[in-house]
């Protein structure tokens, strides 16, 4: 257990990609007020009220996100039951604040692009949110989910509340900036849906694979002569020399590309279009995608000015599904969603550049340093953790209301420093011992001042066992065992059992192992029940889809039973294998892109 590492932070790194616009807003708007009439302010909210609600946690340009906003959002996300472990709470605070920062950056970026939220629109969004939550509560409290506002008010009064109080509390759930962001995002998404209205030909391009080929002349290799060399290669092509030969003579691409005639990895039409648009311009990308087999572009320099490129299309492959016409609407929706998703990501990236979120909360600022350190080498990690330790020390010794979080983070930091100091790249035993002493002091202070943490109990117990203080370690292990009650925590009991063994208490180790086995069995039973419930749900969906498909087929068959094919009305059907009249005398012209 001593190896509490930066695994928590690495897990965060895997989640850093932004997946969709409006994530935080969606969480806010989806809040349920069903438990309104039983609501009691949580310790987190009480603490926040005590320290003042205006403390700024996150700044983005002119926008600010306060401690009150953050606490309220966490309360709503966890339905009034925030994590009890300081490490989990700190991680949730970080993730939530960071996500809000992305939302605020996006809001400013969209406003810069002309998407504004008026006061009337913000109030309308607030009213819609209030009404949606009232309707949800109406569905919960009234018979069959129906009734007037008077009926709902009566039901609420029976529970010690009222409709007026309900409206006021719901209205207070969304910060002004959240409503503003919601309105702006909705306007942006609506503009994108209006922008992308694909033709049938554009939809068919979803099923085309493109294999571009290129000639690349490097600026780094040829300096000021690169453009002239690219122009010389272009003249060779105009003179009729095969593209592959010009590639071999002029291109600075890696050898595998040159051996393949300049052809690069193929992909879907729109994937290649996006790649070229990012490297050059949308106009040039469209020019490349419209090339015929024997055509090529003039030399053009990329945005990064790495060199000059000449492009051609080596091969096209299109495999349009047989059900294209029947499912055209579904393919159109998929096309629109894919383009919207890419546009969202592009705008979000611009927002992060133009309006970079900054943590105003000093604890989250240090946590952010550790998260962004990633998988740095030992010396760099050692440097960052030392900086974090120095920054946290004055906070730990202050009256900051989040001092327990600062203590927890410093303990983790000191544990990392004592391990890194022993690494062969650092190898400072004196420093390692100093960090070990400070770590023990920090944990003692943490527990003496009322802090509690399952991970830290196990860490201190292991360190006490190493120091031959088994009796003290057993006390920590007994407390730690008492903190484990959920089936998914059975792994902790296994670790506690192992430490009991090291402390010489085989009797307690055996008891703890039996508890671990019982919790593991309970977890397996829970998982089995969940899998069975999921299988039943999937089976119901399958049956419903089969019924809908059968109904659809019956609907298609009915018109055919009431009428004959046009070719058989008043004449013979065309012989098998013959072409329709419109195609006799030549092949239809290929539609342009």
NUGU-176290 format. One record per residue (C-alpha): residue in one letter; z negated, x negated, y. Coordinates in steps of 0.25 Angstrom, whole numbers, padded with zeros to 4 digits, always signed. Example, Ala and Ser with C-alpha at 12.3 -4.5 7.8 and 13.67 -1.06 7.14 Angstrom:
! residues 2
A-0031-0049-0018 S-0029-0055-0004 
***
This chain:
! residues 593
X+0000+0000+0000 X-0001-0012+0009 X+0014-0012+0011 X+0015-0001+0021 X+0028-0005+0026 X+0039+0000+0036 X+0044+0009+0025 X+0040+0021+0034 X+0049+0015+0045 X+0060+0012+0036 X+0060+0026+0032 X+0062+0030+0046 X+0074+0020+0048 X+0081+0028+0037 X+0080+0041+0045 X+0084+0035+0059 X+0098+0041+0058 X+0099+0054+0067 X+0105+0065+0058 X+0107+0076+0068 X+0105+0081+0082 X+0093+0090+0085 X+0085+0086+0073 X+0072+0086+0081 X+0076+0098+0088 X+0079+0105+0075 X+0065+0102+0070 X+0059+0108+0083 X+0067+0120+0083 X+0064+0123+0068 X+0049+0123+0070 X+0042+0135+0064 X+0031+0142+0071 X+0027+0150+0059 X+0013+0144+0059 X+0011+0147+0074 X+0000+0156+0072 X-0008+0146+0064 X-0004+0134+0073 X-0016+0124+0076 X-0013+0112+0084 X-0012+0100+0075 X-0020+0087+0077 X-0007+0080+0082 X-0005+0091+0093 X-0020+0091+0097 X-0019+0076+0098 X-0007+0077+0107 X-0013+0087+0116 X-0025+0078+0118 X-0016+0066+0122 X-0007+0074+0131 X+0007+0079+0127 X+0015+0071+0137 X+0014+0057+0130 X+0029+0053+0128 X+0033+0049+0114 X+0048+0047+0116 X+0057+0045+0128 X+0072+0047+0128 X+0078+0045+0142 X+0072+0055+0151 X+0066+0063+0139 X+0052+0062+0133 X+0046+0067+0120 X+0030+0068+0121 X+0019+0066+0111 X+0017+0082+0112 X+0032+0084+0109 X+0031+0074+0097 X+0018+0080+0092 X+0023+0094+0093 X+0036+0091+0085 X+0028+0084+0074 X+0019+0096+0073 X+0031+0105+0072 X+0038+0096+0062 X+0026+0095+0053 X+0022+0110+0055 X+0009+0105+0061 X+0006+0095+0050 X+0010+0081+0055 X+0008+0069+0045 X-0006+0065+0043 X-0002+0050+0040 X-0001+0042+0053 X+0012+0035+0047 X+0019+0048+0044 X+0015+0054+0058 X+0020+0041+0065 X+0033+0042+0058 X+0034+0057+0061 X+0031+0054+0076 X+0041+0043+0076 X+0052+0051+0069 X+0050+0063+0077 X+0050+0056+0091 X+0062+0047+0087 X+0070+0060+0083 X+0066+0067+0096 X+0070+0054+0104 X+0084+0055+0097 X+0085+0070+0101 X+0081+0067+0116 X+0091+0056+0116 X+0102+0065+0111 X+0098+0076+0121 X+0100+0066+0133 X+0113+0061+0127 X+0118+0075+0126 X+0113+0079+0140 X+0121+0067+0145 X+0133+0073+0138 X+0132+0086+0145 X+0124+0094+0135 X+0113+0100+0144 X+0101+0110+0141 X+0098+0119+0152 X+0085+0125+0154 X+0090+0139+0150 X+0095+0133+0137 X+0082+0126+0134 X+0074+0138+0136 X+0084+0146+0127 X+0082+0136+0116 X+0067+0137+0117 X+0068+0152+0116 X+0077+0152+0104 X+0067+0142+0098 X+0056+0151+0101 X+0063+0163+0096 X+0067+0157+0083 X+0053+0153+0080 X+0048+0166+0083 X+0058+0172+0074 X+0054+0163+0063 X+0039+0167+0064 X+0044+0182+0065 X+0050+0180+0051 X+0037+0174+0046 X+0027+0184+0051 X+0034+0197+0052 X+0038+0206+0040 X+0052+0202+0035 X+0052+0193+0047 X+0056+0204+0057 X+0049+0210+0069 X+0048+0211+0084 X+0041+0201+0093 X+0029+0211+0094 X+0028+0211+0078 X+0028+0196+0079 X+0018+0195+0090 X+0009+0204+0082 X+0010+0195+0069 X+0007+0183+0078 X-0005+0189+0084 X-0011+0192+0070 X-0011+0177+0068 X-0017+0174+0082 X-0004+0171+0090 X+0006+0179+0098 X+0021+0179+0100 X+0019+0174+0114 X+0011+0162+0109 X+0021+0159+0098 X+0032+0159+0108 X+0025+0149+0117 X+0021+0140+0106 X+0035+0140+0100 X+0041+0137+0114 X+0032+0125+0115 X+0036+0119+0102 X+0049+0113+0108 X+0049+0103+0119 X+0058+0105+0130 X+0066+0092+0127 X+0068+0098+0113 X+0074+0111+0118 X+0083+0103+0127 X+0088+0094+0116 X+0090+0106+0107 X+0099+0113+0117 X+0107+0100+0121 X+0109+0097+0106 X+0114+0111+0103 X+0124+0110+0114 X+0129+0097+0109 X+0131+0102+0095 X+0138+0115+0100 X+0148+0106+0108 X+0151+0098+0095 X+0153+0110+0087 X+0163+0115+0098 X+0169+0101+0098 X+0173+0100+0083 X+0182+0111+0079 X+0191+0104+0068 X+0205+0108+0064 X+0208+0110+0049 X+0215+0096+0050 X+0203+0090+0055 X+0195+0096+0044 X+0204+0090+0034 X+0202+0077+0039 X+0188+0078+0034 X+0194+0075+0020 X+0203+0063+0024 X+0199+0049+0021 X+0205+0038+0031 X+0207+0023+0027 X+0209+0016+0040 X+0214+0001+0041 X+0213-0008+0052 X+0216-0022+0058 X+0204-0028+0066 X+0205-0040+0075 X+0191-0045+0079 X+0188-0048+0093 X+0177-0058+0088 X+0187-0066+0080 X+0199-0066+0090 X+0192-0065+0103 X+0202-0061+0114 X+0214-0062+0105 X+0209-0051+0096 X+0217-0040+0104 X+0230-0048+0104 X+0228-0050+0089 X+0226-0036+0086 X+0238-0033+0094 X+0246-0043+0086 X+0242-0036+0073 X+0246-0022+0079 X+0260-0028+0082 X+0261-0033+0068 X+0259-0019+0063 X+0269-0013+0073 X+0279-0023+0067 X+0277-0017+0054 X+0268-0026+0047 X+0259-0019+0036 X+0245-0016+0041 X+0238-0023+0030 X+0246-0036+0033 X+0242-0035+0048 X+0227-0033+0043 X+0228-0046+0035 X+0234-0054+0046 X+0225-0049+0058 X+0213-0041+0054 X+0199-0047+0056 X+0193-0036+0046 X+0185-0041+0034 X+0194-0046+0023 X+0192-0033+0014 X+0197-0024+0025 X+0209-0034+0027 X+0212-0034+0012 X+0213-0019+0012 X+0223-0019+0023 X+0213-0016+0034 X+0209-0003+0028 X+0194+0000+0030 X+0185+0010+0022 X+0191+0024+0022 X+0183+0036+0026 X+0184+0051+0030 X+0193+0054+0042 X+0182+0057+0051 X+0173+0046+0047 X+0184+0036+0050 X+0187+0043+0063 X+0172+0042+0067 X+0172+0027+0063 X+0184+0024+0072 X+0179+0032+0083 X+0166+0024+0084 X+0174+0011+0083 X+0185+0014+0093 X+0187+0027+0100 X+0189+0042+0095 X+0203+0041+0101 X+0207+0029+0093 X+0200+0034+0080 X+0209+0047+0081 X+0221+0038+0083 X+0218+0030+0070 X+0215+0043+0062 X+0229+0048+0066 X+0236+0036+0061 X+0247+0038+0050 X+0248+0028+0039 X+0257+0018+0046 X+0251+0019+0060 X+0241+0010+0066 X+0233+0009+0079 X+0235-0001+0090 X+0224-0012+0091 X+0211-0006+0097 X+0197-0013+0100 X+0185-0006+0095 X+0173-0002+0103 X+0164-0014+0099 X+0176-0023+0103 X+0175-0030+0089 X+0190-0031+0089 X+0204-0023+0088 X+0208-0014+0078 X+0221-0008+0072 X+0220+0004+0063 X+0228+0012+0053 X+0225+0022+0043 X+0228+0016+0029 X+0225+0028+0021 X+0222+0043+0022 X+0216+0052+0011 X+0214+0067+0013 X+0208+0076+0002 X+0205+0090+0008 X+0197+0099-0001 X+0204+0110-0008 X+0194+0120-0001 X+0197+0115+0013 X+0203+0129+0018 X+0192+0137+0011 X+0180+0128+0017 X+0187+0124+0030 X+0175+0130+0038 X+0165+0122+0030 X+0173+0109+0032 X+0175+0112+0047 X+0160+0113+0048 X+0158+0100+0041 X+0168+0094+0050 X+0161+0099+0062 X+0147+0095+0058 X+0151+0081+0054 X+0158+0079+0068 X+0145+0085+0075 X+0136+0076+0067 X+0144+0063+0070 X+0144+0067+0085 X+0129+0070+0085 X+0127+0056+0079 X+0136+0050+0089 X+0129+0056+0101 X+0115+0053+0095 X+0119+0039+0094 X+0123+0039+0109 X+0110+0046+0113 X+0102+0035+0106 X+0109+0025+0114 X+0109+0032+0127 X+0095+0038+0126 X+0086+0029+0117 X+0073+0036+0113 X+0061+0027+0117 X+0047+0029+0110 X+0036+0031+0121 X+0025+0032+0111 X+0021+0018+0108 X+0017+0020+0094 X+0031+0026+0091 X+0038+0015+0098 X+0031+0005+0089 X+0034+0013+0077 X+0049+0013+0081 X+0049-0002+0082 X+0045-0003+0067 X+0055+0008+0063 X+0067+0001+0070 X+0063-0012+0064 X+0069-0007+0051 X+0071-0018+0041 X+0070-0030+0050 X+0067-0044+0044 X+0052-0049+0043 X+0051-0057+0056 X+0057-0045+0064 X+0048-0035+0057 X+0036-0044+0060 X+0039-0045+0074 X+0041-0030+0076 X+0028-0026+0069 X+0020-0036+0077 X+0026-0030+0090 X+0022-0016+0085 X+0008-0021+0081 X+0006-0026+0095 X+0011-0014+0102 X+0002-0005+0093 X-0011-0012+0096 X-0014-0007+0110 X-0010+0007+0105 X-0020+0006+0093 X-0031+0002+0103 X-0028+0013+0113 X-0032+0028+0113 X-0017+0032+0110 X-0018+0046+0103 X-0009+0041+0092 X-0017+0028+0090 X-0018+0031+0075 X-0003+0031+0074 X-0003+0017+0081 X-0014+0012+0072 X-0006+0016+0059 X+0006+0010+0064 X-0001-0003+0068 X-0007-0003+0054 X+0007-0002+0048 X+0012-0013+0057 X+0000-0023+0054 X+0002-0021+0039 X+0017-0025+0041 X+0013-0037+0049 X+0003-0042+0039 X+0014-0041+0028 X+0025-0047+0037 X+0016-0059+0041 X+0015-0062+0026 X+0030-0062+0024 X+0037-0076+0022 X+0045-0074+0034 X+0032-0073+0043 X+0021-0079+0034 X+0009-0079+0043 X-0003-0077+0035 X-0013-0078+0046 X-0005-0067+0054 X-0004-0058+0041 X-0019-0059+0040 X-0021-0055+0054 X-0013-0043+0052 X-0020-0040+0039 X-0033-0040+0047 X-0028-0031+0058 X-0022-0022+0048 X-0035-0019+0042 X-0042-0018+0055 X-0032-0008+0060 X-0033+0001+0047 X-0048+0001+0048 X-0047+0005+0062 X-0037+0016+0059 X-0046+0022+0048 X-0059+0020+0056 X-0053+0028+0068 X-0049+0040+0059 X-0035+0036+0055 X-0030+0039+0041 X-0018+0035+0033 X-0016+0035+0018 X-0007+0023+0019 X-0017+0015+0027 X-0028+0018+0018 X-0020+0012+0006 X-0016+0000+0015 X-0031-0003+0019 X-0035-0001+0004 X-0025-0011-0001 X-0029-0021+0010 X-0044-0019+0006 X-0041-0021-0008 X-0034-0034-0005 X-0047-0038+0003 X-0056-0035-0009 X-0062-0023-0002 X-0059-0013-0014 X-0071-0004-0011 X-0065-0001+0004 X-0051+0000-0002 X-0056+0011-0012 X-0061+0019+0000 X-0048+0019+0007 X-0041+0022-0006 X-0050+0034-0008 X-0046+0039+0006 X-0032+0037+0003 X-0032+0044-0010 X-0038+0056-0003 X-0027+0057+0007 X-0016+0059-0004 X-0014+0073-0008 X+0001+0076-0008 X+0009+0074-0021 X+0019+0066-0014 X+0008+0056-0011 X+0005+0052-0025 X+0011+0038-0023 X-0001+0035-0013 X-0011+0038-0025 X-0004+0029-0034 X-0005+0018-0023 X-0020+0022-0021 X-0022+0021-0036 X-0016+0007-0036 X-0025+0002-0025 X-0037+0008-0032 X-0034-0001-0044 X-0033-0013-0035 X-0047-0009-0029 X-0053-0009-0043 X-0055+0007-0044 X-0047+0010-0057 X-0054+0024-0058 X-0049+0028-0044 X-0035+0022-0047 X-0034+0031-0059 X-0039+0044-0052 X-0029+0041-0041 X-0017+0039-0050 X-0020+0052-0057 X-0020+0059-0043 X-0007+0052-0041 X-0001+0057-0054 X-0005+0071-0051 X+0001+0071-0037 X+0014+0065-0042 X+0015+0076-0053 X+0012+0086-0042 X+0023+0080-0034 X+0033+0080-0045 X+0030+0095-0047 X+0032+0098-0033 X+0046+0091-0033 X+0050+0098-0046 X+0046+0111-0039 X+0055+0108-0027 X+0066+0104-0036 X+0066+0117-0044 X+0065+0125-0031 X+0077+0117-0025 X+0085+0119-0038 X+0082+0134-0037 X+0087+0134-0022 X+0100+0126-0026 X+0103+0136-0037 X+0101+0148-0028 X+0110+0141-0018 X+0120+0139-0029 X+0120+0153-0033 X+0122+0158-0019 X+0134+0149-0017 X+0140+0154-0030 X+0138+0168-0026 X+0144+0165-0012 X+0156+0158-0018 X+0158+0169-0028 X+0158+0179-0017 X+0168+0171-0009 X+0178+0170-0021 X+0177+0185-0023 X+0180+0187-0008 X+0192+0178-0009 X+0197+0185-0022 X+0197+0199-0016 X+0209+0198-0006 X+0217+0192-0017 X+0215+0204-0026 X+0220+0214-0015 X+0233+0207-0012 X+0244+0199-0018 X+0249+0186-0014 X+0259+0187-0002 X+0270+0180-0011 X+0269+0191-0021 X+0270+0202-0012 X+0285+0206-0012 X+0290+0194-0019 X+0288+0183-0029 X+0277+0172-0028 X+0283+0158-0025 X+0285+0150-0038 X+0274+0140-0042 X+0276+0127-0035 X+0284+0131-0024 X+0280+0128-0010 X+0278+0138+0001 X+0290+0141+0010 X+0283+0134+0022 X+0284+0121+0014 X+0298+0122+0008 X+0307+0112+0015 X+0297+0101+0018 X+0282+0097+0018 X+0273+0102+0029 X+0271+0093+0041 X+0258+0085+0041 X+0248+0090+0051 X+0244+0080+0061 X+0230+0075+0063 
***
